[in-house]
């Protein structure tokens, strides 16, 4: 998480850079220790079966994040009355969408912004909320509303590294699937994602509001969009645990944090899928670009331009650093740069979709002059300062950017 090379330790480095370092280290380790597996064998499916695989008991739990949903044509064939009944509080009314990016501990910025937005009296109710990685932790609470503002403040200002992860021994690192053990994070997610909270999400689903979280299916090398509202409303006995697992998977930085296995069913047989951090495939998302959102809005009888708010829990660019000339630093900083520009691609794709489909684009990120002084991966002192920054920016009136980075901002159009 640091701004200089002295912080390139497991605790001090940025999530993005550390992911690169750990990838190189573990790739080397696998080559040395192949055959020394300490993990249970998997039962992965074939490439052909992945198109028909479902979560048992919840067939519409998720869709590919890079393609039209499987039920898109069915939805488009619904009558206006059927749509009105399915979306009673969003049919014919103004729409507001919130997309929350990844960023690890920098999610404190989003937590502060949301709390300040509430206290400013201008925060809308969101018709759709999406979240990736740290955004997957924020998203359920942002979706449910300001009642949960104290929860996200607590999570991002009081917890430290030791509360969320444990570093594994070198032997375990080489024999298992990640450098850290996230049992503590898993328990913390379970404390916050309760049966009552899931019931509240289901109640909002009945009103026609929607919540999505993104992961990456590592077997398929594709993004997955999980319909959290559909899962919550399914009545399935495992719905709460499934949502917890989705959030854990969305935040599972490859090689740093363990991936999450999901049991799936295909042609009557059970298999498993390996999922990791949603940021690997998409750092922020709204809806697949293949969806004609203008037609969706027409079917929903939305006559005003919907507002899209993209909340970037991070800086636009990594700070300039004199990189030490060694394998791990070069790999780590290269991966960090790669992830920054993949994120740029997400912003541009979303922006172009909004221009095509008639949405009002709004973008915010951590200002470049806010110094990263963290001393560990999850440093509650620094995260509290970042929270305060986001809060103040919202109270003062959020200066939403109308174009993503790289576009001409003089006139707001390109």
N, C-alpha and C positions, 0 to 999 in steps of 0.2 A: 504493500500500500504506500510505499515511500516515494519520495521524489529524488533520492540519490541512491547510488549503488550500495551504500552501507546498509541499506534496509533489505537487501536481497536475501532474507532468511524466510523460513516458512511462515513465521508470524508477521514479519514486517513488510513483505513484498505486496504489490498490488495483486488482486485476484487474477487479472488478465495476464500479467507477466508471470505469475507463479504457475499458472496453468501451462504456459509454454515451457517453463523450466521442468516442471514435473513430467510433462509429456516426453521430453527428451530423456530424462533420467529413467523413467519407467520403460521406455522403448529399449534402452540399453540393457536394463535389468531383465526384461523378458527374454532378450536374446541369450543372456547368460544362464538364466534359471528356467528355461523352457522345460517342461516336464515335471517341475516341482510344484504343481498346482496345489493350493490349500483351500480352494473354494469348491463348492458342490458343482457338479456338471449341470449344464443348462440343457433345455429342450427347445432350441430355436426352431422356427418353422421355415418352410421354403419361401422363396421370393413370390411364388404364385399365390401361396396361401395368405400372404399379408393383406391382400386386397379384400379378403372376406373375413378376416379375423375380427372378433368383437370381444368386449369385456363381458364375461358371462353374466346374464341377467340385466345388463344395461347396454343394449345394442347400439344406442346412439350417444354413447359416452364421449366419443371423439371423432375427429376427421383429420385428414392430412391438412397441414397448414399452408401447403403450396398448391392446392387444387380446390375446385368447387366441392362443397360438401356433397356427399352421396345423395342426400335427400333434397338437393337444391331444386331440381325440376319439379319434384312433388310439391314443394313449398310454393313455387311459382304458379302452380295449377290451382291453388286454394282460392276459394271465392273471397270477396271482400268481407262478407259476413263471418266466414271462418277465421279470417285473419283478425278481424275486430274482436272476436271472442277469445282468440289466443293471446292477443296483446292489448288488453283493455286499457292500460294506462300509458301506452305509447302509440296507439293507433290514432292518427289524425292530430297528434300533438308534437311540439318541438322536441328534437332529439339532441342529446349531448353524449359524446363518447369520450372515454378516457383510456389511453394506452400508456402503461407504465413499463419502463425498460428495466433491464438488468443493471447491476452495478455493485452487488455485494453490500458492504457496509455503507456505501454511498446512498443506500435506500433511506438513510436518515434525512437526506435532502427532501425526498418525496414525502416522507412522514411530516416534516416541518411545513412543507408547502401546503399539504392537504389540511393540516390543522389551522394554519394561518388563513387559508382560503375560507374555511368554515367561519372563523372569527371575524373575517372581513364582511361577512354577510352576503357574499356574491357567489358562493359555491353552488352549482346546480346539482340536481339529482341526475345521475348518469344512466342513460338508457342501456348502454353497453360498457363494460369495463374489461380490459385485457391486461394480463401481467405475465412477465417472463423473469425467471431467476429471482432476484430480490423483489422484483415487481409482483411475483406470484404470492409473496407474503403480504404485500400491501394491498393487492387487488381485492380480496374478499372483504376487507374492512372498508376500503374506499367504496366498494359496491354497496355495502349495507348502510353507509352513511356516517354522519358526524357523531352518532352515538358511540362509535368505536374509535374515535380520535385518541382517547387516552390509551387504548391498547397499542396502537402503532407508535405512539410516543414512548411508551414504556419499553417496547421491544428494541427500538433504535437508540435509546439513550441510557439504558441501565444494564444491558447485557454486554459482556466482554467475551473474548475468545474462549476462555476456560469454561464459560457457560454454554457454549454451543458446539465445540469440537475438541477432540483429543488427538494429539499427534501420535501416530503409531510408531512402534520400534522399527529399526531398519530392516529386521528380518520380516516383519509383517508387511512393510512397504513393498518389499521385493516379492513376497509370496501372495499378497492379496491384490485388491483392485483399486487402492487409493492410499495416499499418504496419511490422510486423517480419518478418524472414526467419527461419524456424525450421529451416534446414538443420542447424545445430549440434544442436538438440534431436533432430532426426531421426537424426543420427549417434549421439547418445548413447543413444537408445532401441535402436538396432541393436546397440550394445555390450552392452546388458543382456538384450535379448530374442534369445537365440541359438537355434540349432537344438537344442542340448542341452536348454535350458530348455523349449522347446516339446515336445520328446520327454518331458520329465518331466511336463508338463501332460497329455499324451496318456496317460501311464501312470496318472495319477490319474483320468482320465476312465473308464478301464477298470474302476476300482474303484467307479464310480458317483457320484463327486464332480463338481461343476459350477462353472464360472467364467463370468461374464457381464460385458460392458463395454457401457456406453451411449453412443451418439452421437445427434446430431440430423440427420435427413435434411431438409435445407433446402428441397429441391424439394417434398417432401410436407408440410413443416412438422409432422413427427411424430417422436417418439422411436423409436430402434431399439435392440434388445437383441441384441448379438452373442454367440453361443455359442462362447466361446473354446475350451472343451474339445472341442466337436465339430469345430472347425476344426483344432485340434492333432491330433486323432485321425483326420482325414480321409485323411492320407497324401498330400494334394495337394502338388505341388512348390512352390507359392507360399504354403503355409500360414504359414510364419514371417514372410514379408514382409507378408502380409495382416494378421496380428496386430499387427505394428509399425505399419502404417498405421491400424489401428483405434484404437490408443492415441494416435497423433498426432492423429487426427481428434477423439477424445473430449476432448482438451486444447486444441483449436483455437478459442480465444476469438474470436468473430466480429469482423472488422475489425482486431483486434490481431494475430492469427496467421492465416496462410493456411488456407483450408478444404482438405479432402482429397477428391479425386475417386476414386470406386470404379467399376471397370468391371463392368457387370452384363449379363446376357443375358435377353432376353424374346422369346418366340416365334421363337427362332433368330437374333435380331439382337442386336448389341452396342450398348449405350448407356452413359451414365455417370450417376452420382448425386453430388450435392454434399453433403458431410457436415461439420458443425461440432461444437463443444463440446456434449457431452451435457447440460451444465447448462442450456443454452438451453431444453430441454424438460422436464428432470427432473434435479434436483441430486443425488438419491439414489433408488435403487429396489431392490425385492426381486423381486417378481413382479407381473404384471398383475392388477389387482383382479378381473378377470373370471374368473380361475381359482378354482375351488372347492378351496382348499388342504386343507381338512379331508378331502375325498374323496381327495386325493393322499396324505395321510398315512395314511388308512385302507388304501389300496392298498399302501402301503409298509410296513404293519404297524408304524407308529411309535406306541407306546403311551404314551410320556412327552411332556410338553409341550415342543416345540422352543424353543430360545433364539434370539432375533433380537437382534443387536448392531448398532446404527446409530451409526457413527462420523462425527461432523460436524467436518470440517476448517475450522472457522470459529467466529465468535462467534454468539450468538443474535440480537443486534441490532447495527447499525452504531452507533459512538459518536457522541454528540451533536456537531455541528459547525455553527459559524456560516458558512453557505454564502455565498460571494461572489456578488453579483448580476450574473452574466454568463451567456451562453447555454450555454457548455460546462460550467461548474460546475453549473448547474441541471439540465442534461440528465444529466450524470454521476451526481450524487447521487440524482436521481430513478430512474435505472436501477438503482443500487445498492439503493435501497429496494424497488423492484419485485422484484429478484432475491431479496432477503431474504424477502419474503412469499410468493413462489412456492415457495421452499424450505420455508417453514412448511407450505404446502399439501401438499408431498411427505411431510413428517413426519406430518401428520394423516391422510393417505390410508393410509400404511403402518400407522399405529397402529390405525385402524379395521379394517383387514384382519386384523391380528393378533388383535384382540378377536373378530372374527367367526370366525376360523379356528383359534383356540386356541393361539396362539404367545405366548411370554413376551417382552414388549417391553423393550428396554434401550437407553438413549440417552446419549451423552456429547458434549460440545462444549468448545471453548476457554473457560476462565473469563473473565468480563468484566473482571476486574481485571488481566489480563495485558496489559501495554501494548505497542502496536505501535510499536517504535522503529526500524523498518527504514529504510534510506537508499536502497534501490533495489528493483526488482521482486523479484529473487531475492537477498536479502541473507544470505549464509551465517552471519554473526555472529548476527543476530536469529533465523534459522531454527534455529541450534544451540541457542539459549536456549529456543525453542519446543519443539524435540525433547526437551530436558532436562525441560521441564515435563510433557510427555506421559509421559515415562519415569517420572518421580517419581509422577505420579498413578496409574500402573499398579502400581508397586512398593508404594505405600501402600495399594493396594486400590481399584479403580475404583469411584467412587460413581455407579453407573449410575442414571439417572433413569428412572422407570417410566412416565412419560407425556411426550408431546411438549410444547413450549411452548404456553401458552394453556389447558392443562387444569388442573383443580384437583389440585395435588400433595399436598394435606394427607392424603388417604386413598389416593392412587394410583389412584382410579377416577373415571370420569366417565359 
